Amino acid sequence: MDDDVELPPGIGPHNDCELKLMLAGTKPMAMFSDAVHVSDYFPEADFAPHVEAGKIIRVEEIIPKEPYDMLYLFYALPDEEWRIEQALVMCRNLCAGTVEDHDADSARMGELLGYAAEDIEVFLQHAQFHG
């Protein structure tokens, strides 16, 4: 994506605020992903004390994908770990190229991540226009 493009309000309102929102109890899950050979931004150090204290659950999975495997890192509040399981199924399907409805998957992932319905709609409209 071009860094000079201004995103409309509602797209990525949780970006760089995931831990703060999770500790406040307003965000149930956070997800970070990148190609394995690139993975240099994962906020492990920020989340680590909260994972160790049992306030946040951490799950990591490497999913095969050509040309580079993908690293997915999830954090969830206790009792919200089910969100990670659903998100992982979606990520596996994406990497395998078996997603049937990208908009539906994007909307569901937004729900799992705790985004408001109106923010998900703005994201989908933006993605369709700029996709």
C-alpha positions as CSV (number, residue, x, y, z in Angstrom):
1,M,0.0,0.0,0.0
2,D,1.2,3.5,-0.8
3,D,2.2,5.2,2.5
4,D,1.0,8.6,1.1
5,V,-2.6,7.3,0.8
6,E,-4.7,8.6,3.6
7,L,-7.0,6.0,5.0
8,P,-10.5,6.9,5.9
9,P,-11.6,6.9,9.6
10,G,-12.5,3.5,10.8
11,I,-9.7,1.6,9.0
12,G,-7.2,0.2,11.5
13,P,-8.4,2.1,14.6
14,H,-6.7,-0.6,16.8
15,N,-3.3,-0.4,15.0
16,D,-0.5,0.2,17.6
17,C,-3.1,0.2,20.4
18,E,-3.8,-3.5,20.6
19,L,-2.1,-4.1,24.0
20,K,-3.7,-1.0,25.6
21,L,-7.1,-2.0,24.4
22,M,-6.7,-5.6,25.5
23,L,-5.6,-4.7,29.0
24,A,-8.6,-2.4,29.2
25,G,-10.8,-5.3,28.2
26,T,-12.2,-3.6,25.1
27,K,-10.3,-5.7,22.5
28,P,-10.6,-9.5,22.7
29,M,-7.9,-10.5,20.3
30,A,-4.9,-9.2,18.4
31,M,-3.2,-10.7,15.3
32,F,0.1,-10.0,13.7
33,S,1.4,-11.7,10.6
34,D,4.3,-11.5,8.2
35,A,6.4,-13.7,5.9
36,V,8.7,-15.8,8.0
37,H,11.8,-14.4,6.4
38,V,10.7,-10.8,7.0
39,S,9.1,-11.0,10.5
40,D,10.8,-8.1,12.2
41,Y,7.8,-6.4,13.8
42,F,6.1,-8.4,16.4
43,P,5.4,-6.7,19.7
44,E,6.6,-9.7,21.7
45,A,8.4,-7.7,24.4
46,D,5.3,-5.5,25.1
47,F,3.0,-8.5,25.5
48,A,5.4,-10.9,27.3
49,P,4.8,-9.7,30.9
50,H,1.1,-10.0,30.4
51,V,1.4,-13.4,28.8
52,E,3.6,-14.6,31.7
53,A,1.1,-13.2,34.3
54,G,-1.8,-15.1,32.5
55,K,-3.6,-11.9,31.6
56,I,-3.2,-12.6,27.8
57,I,-2.9,-15.9,25.9
58,R,-0.3,-16.2,23.1
59,V,-0.5,-18.6,20.1
60,E,2.0,-18.7,17.2
61,E,1.7,-20.7,14.0
62,I,3.8,-20.9,10.9
63,I,1.5,-21.7,7.9
64,P,3.1,-23.0,4.6
65,K,2.6,-20.7,1.7
66,E,4.5,-20.2,-1.6
67,P,6.9,-18.5,-2.0
68,Y,7.3,-17.8,1.8
69,D,5.7,-19.4,4.8
70,M,3.7,-17.0,6.9
71,L,4.1,-16.5,10.6
72,Y,0.9,-15.7,12.5
73,L,1.0,-14.5,16.1
74,F,-2.2,-14.1,18.1
75,Y,-2.9,-12.7,21.5
76,A,-6.3,-13.2,23.2
77,L,-7.9,-12.4,26.5
78,P,-8.6,-15.4,28.7
79,D,-11.9,-17.0,27.7
80,E,-11.5,-15.5,24.2
81,E,-9.1,-18.1,23.0
82,W,-11.8,-19.6,20.8
83,R,-11.3,-16.5,18.6
84,I,-7.8,-17.6,17.8
85,E,-9.0,-21.1,16.7
86,Q,-11.5,-19.5,14.3
87,A,-9.0,-17.0,13.0
88,L,-6.4,-19.7,12.4
89,V,-8.8,-21.7,10.2
90,M,-9.3,-18.6,8.1
91,C,-5.5,-17.9,7.9
92,R,-4.9,-21.5,6.8
93,N,-7.5,-21.2,4.1
94,L,-6.0,-17.9,2.9
95,C,-2.6,-19.4,2.7
96,A,-3.9,-22.5,0.9
97,G,-5.8,-20.3,-1.6
98,T,-9.2,-21.9,-0.6
99,V,-11.1,-18.8,0.5
100,E,-14.4,-18.7,-1.2
101,D,-15.6,-15.2,-0.1
102,H,-12.8,-12.7,0.8
103,D,-15.3,-10.1,1.9
104,A,-17.1,-12.5,4.3
105,D,-13.8,-13.7,5.7
106,S,-12.6,-10.1,6.1
107,A,-15.8,-9.2,7.9
108,R,-15.6,-12.2,10.2
109,M,-11.9,-11.5,11.0
110,G,-12.8,-8.0,11.9
111,E,-15.5,-9.3,14.3
112,L,-13.0,-11.7,15.8
113,L,-10.5,-8.9,16.3
114,G,-13.1,-6.8,18.1
115,Y,-13.8,-4.1,15.5
116,A,-17.1,-2.3,15.4
117,A,-19.5,-3.2,12.6
118,E,-19.3,0.3,11.1
119,D,-15.5,0.1,11.0
120,I,-15.7,-3.3,9.3
121,E,-18.0,-1.9,6.7
122,V,-15.7,1.1,6.0
123,F,-12.8,-1.4,5.6
124,L,-14.7,-3.5,3.2
125,Q,-15.7,-0.5,1.1
126,H,-12.2,0.8,1.0
127,A,-10.8,-2.6,0.1
128,Q,-13.2,-3.0,-2.8
129,F,-12.4,0.4,-4.1
130,H,-8.6,0.1,-3.7
131,G,-8.3,-3.7,-4.1
